[in-house]
Amino acid sequence: MKKTLILACALAVSGNVFASGKSHWGYSGHEGPENWAKLSADNFACAGRNQSPINLTGFIEAELSPINFNYQPGGREILNNGHTVQINYQPGSSMTIDGKVFKLLQFHFHAPSENNINGKSFPLEAHLVHADKDGNLAVVAVMFEEGKANSGLSKAWQKMPEHEGDKNALQTTVSVDDILPADRDYYRFNGSLTTPPCTEGVRWLVMKQPVSASAEQLAKFRHALHGPNNRPLQAVNARPVLK
């Protein structure tokens, strides 16, 4: 049962459809974010009160314990599922927070960023998707600013899949550690998946320090997706955003 939960969560966050298998969604038109909750009964949470992404602001000072990252090189496959470009990760990498171990499943990207920080949008955001042994999810978010080329992206996008459904083996195994900022301070809030079925109860850990990506790298991603793939900001409601 636990393995089934983790698989379902991984499929959901990667932008694939699971459960009914009949809910097609996108980022514009009838299948756009404003209609996700109506497209399928499975997407009822998309109309919930604890949805992601949000504008991180109005911070509450807190003693946030450091995240214990235990990442190994494990990215060996890159795919374009029509909703994002994603790097699937081999077992063996994890992070520990709240005394729980969350295994890294995959990481993927959104352009422009989904979350904002103090009203600022970034040209690219990476989501590092993790699940614990019970299927609970945690996402580490990394913001990118335009600047010098990012060595981690260079490795990850060496064989960028240009079309929906394309999947390529990576010649060099990628370590997600390469795209994390040197400063691991973070913001924290409780949210949801940013794609259907928008499941809530996701731990969001947003790195405070952005990293850089070149204009060429940003353009390469946008070309592969043929349009923005960011969900609009959701209401914070009564949720605290900790720093």
C-alpha positions in Angstrom: 0.0 0.0 0.0 2.8 2.4 0.9 4.6 1.8 -2.4 1.3 2.4 -4.3 0.9 5.7 -2.5 4.4 6.9 -3.4 3.9 5.9 -7.0 0.6 7.8 -7.2 2.2 10.9 -5.6 5.1 10.7 -8.0 2.9 10.6 -11.0 0.7 13.4 -9.8 3.6 15.8 -9.2 5.3 14.9 -12.4 2.3 16.2 -14.3 0.9 12.9 -15.4 -2.7 11.9 -14.9 -3.6 9.0 -12.6 -6.7 7.7 -10.8 -9.4 8.0 -13.4 -7.0 8.4 -16.3 -9.6 10.5 -18.1 -8.8 14.0 -16.9 -6.8 16.0 -19.4 -5.5 19.4 -18.2 -3.3 22.2 -19.3 -2.3 25.8 -18.7 -4.7 27.6 -20.9 -8.2 27.5 -22.4 -10.9 25.1 -21.2 -8.4 22.8 -19.6 -6.6 25.7 -17.8 -6.1 26.1 -14.1 -9.3 28.0 -13.4 -11.2 24.8 -14.5 -9.0 22.1 -13.1 -11.4 21.3 -10.2 -14.3 20.9 -12.7 -12.5 18.6 -15.1 -12.6 15.5 -12.9 -14.0 14.5 -9.5 -10.4 13.5 -8.7 -9.4 17.2 -8.9 -11.7 18.4 -6.1 -8.7 19.6 -4.0 -7.8 22.2 -6.7 -10.6 24.3 -5.2 -9.2 23.9 -1.7 -8.0 26.5 0.8 -4.4 25.3 1.1 -3.3 25.4 -2.5 0.1 26.1 -4.1 1.8 28.2 -5.4 1.6 31.3 -3.3 3.3 34.7 -2.9 5.6 34.2 0.0 5.3 37.3 2.1 4.2 38.4 5.6 6.8 36.1 7.1 6.8 34.8 10.7 10.1 34.4 12.4 10.8 30.8 13.4 13.6 28.6 14.4 13.6 26.4 11.3 15.9 23.4 11.7 18.4 22.8 8.9 17.4 20.4 6.2 19.7 17.3 6.1 20.3 16.7 2.4 21.7 13.3 1.4 21.9 13.5 -2.4 23.9 11.3 -4.7 24.2 11.5 -8.5 21.1 9.8 -9.7 19.5 11.6 -12.6 19.8 9.3 -15.6 16.7 10.1 -17.6 15.1 13.3 -18.9 11.5 13.4 -20.3 9.0 15.9 -21.7 5.5 15.0 -20.6 3.9 18.0 -22.2 3.5 19.8 -18.8 7.1 20.0 -17.8 10.6 18.8 -18.4 11.5 16.3 -15.7 14.6 14.3 -14.6 13.8 11.0 -13.0 16.0 10.0 -10.1 17.5 6.6 -9.2 16.8 5.4 -5.6 19.4 6.3 -2.9 19.0 10.1 -2.4 17.0 11.7 0.3 16.5 14.6 2.7 15.6 14.5 6.4 13.3 17.1 8.0 11.0 16.9 11.1 12.8 13.7 11.9 11.5 12.0 8.8 13.3 10.7 5.8 11.9 11.8 2.4 13.3 10.0 -0.7 14.0 12.1 -3.8 11.8 10.9 -6.7 12.4 13.4 -9.4 12.9 17.1 -10.1 11.2 19.3 -12.8 10.8 22.9 -13.8 8.3 25.7 -14.3 8.7 28.9 -16.3 8.1 31.5 -15.1 8.2 30.6 -11.4 5.1 29.4 -9.7 5.8 30.7 -6.3 6.7 34.4 -5.8 8.8 35.9 -3.0 7.7 39.3 -1.8 5.8 39.7 -5.0 8.8 38.9 -7.2 8.5 36.3 -10.0 11.5 34.5 -11.3 12.1 33.2 -14.9 12.5 29.6 -13.7 11.7 27.4 -10.7 12.8 23.9 -10.0 10.8 21.5 -7.8 12.6 18.7 -6.1 9.9 16.1 -5.3 10.2 13.8 -2.3 8.0 11.2 -0.5 8.4 9.5 2.8 7.6 5.8 3.5 4.0 6.7 4.1 3.6 8.6 0.8 3.7 12.1 2.4 5.2 14.6 0.1 7.8 17.4 0.5 8.9 19.7 -2.3 12.1 21.7 -2.2 11.8 24.8 -4.6 14.8 26.6 -6.1 14.5 29.9 -7.9 16.6 30.9 -10.9 17.6 34.4 -11.9 19.0 35.2 -15.4 22.8 35.5 -15.2 25.7 33.1 -15.9 25.2 29.6 -17.2 24.2 27.0 -14.5 26.5 24.0 -14.6 23.8 21.8 -13.1 21.4 22.7 -15.8 24.0 22.2 -18.4 24.3 18.5 -17.3 20.6 18.0 -16.9 19.6 19.6 -20.2 22.4 18.1 -22.4 19.7 16.1 -24.2 16.7 18.3 -23.8 13.6 16.5 -25.1 12.1 18.9 -27.6 8.6 17.4 -28.0 5.9 16.0 -25.7 6.5 12.3 -25.1 10.2 12.5 -25.8 12.4 10.7 -23.3 16.2 10.6 -23.4 18.9 8.9 -21.4 21.5 11.3 -20.0 25.1 10.7 -21.0 26.3 12.1 -17.7 24.6 11.2 -14.4 23.2 14.3 -12.9 23.3 15.3 -9.2 20.4 17.5 -8.0 22.9 18.9 -5.5 24.4 20.8 -8.4 21.4 23.1 -8.7 21.0 23.8 -5.0 22.3 27.2 -3.7 25.3 27.2 -1.4 23.2 28.9 1.3 20.5 26.3 2.3 18.3 28.7 4.4 14.7 28.3 3.4 11.1 29.5 3.8 8.4 27.0 4.8 4.7 26.7 4.3 2.0 24.0 4.0 0.5 23.7 0.5 -0.4 21.4 -2.3 0.7 19.9 -5.6 0.7 22.6 -8.2 -0.8 20.3 -10.8 -4.0 18.1 -10.7 -5.1 16.5 -8.5 -3.8 19.4 -6.4 -3.4 17.2 -3.3 -3.0 19.2 -0.1 -0.7 18.4 2.9 2.5 19.0 1.0 5.5 20.4 2.9 7.0 23.3 0.9 10.6 24.3 1.5 11.6 27.2 -0.7 15.3 28.1 -0.8 15.9 31.8 0.0 18.9 32.2 -2.2 18.3 32.0 -6.0 20.7 30.5 -8.4 21.6 31.6 -11.9 20.7 30.4 -15.4 21.8 31.8 -18.7 19.4 33.4 -21.1 20.2 30.6 -23.5 19.3 27.9 -20.9 16.1 29.7 -20.0 15.1 30.0 -23.7 15.9 26.3 -24.3 13.4 25.3 -21.6 10.7 27.6 -22.9 11.2 26.3 -26.4 10.7 22.7 -25.2 7.4 23.5 -23.5 6.1 25.9 -26.2 4.5 28.2 -23.6 4.3 29.0 -19.8 3.7 26.1 -17.4 3.0 27.9 -14.2 -0.2 27.7 -12.2 -1.4 31.2 -11.0 -0.8 32.3 -7.4 -3.4 30.9 -4.9 -4.8 32.6 -1.8 -2.7 32.2 1.3 -5.7 32.4 3.5 -4.7 31.8 7.2 -1.5 29.8 6.5 1.7 31.0 8.2 4.8 31.4 6.0 7.8 30.7 8.2 11.4 32.0 7.8 
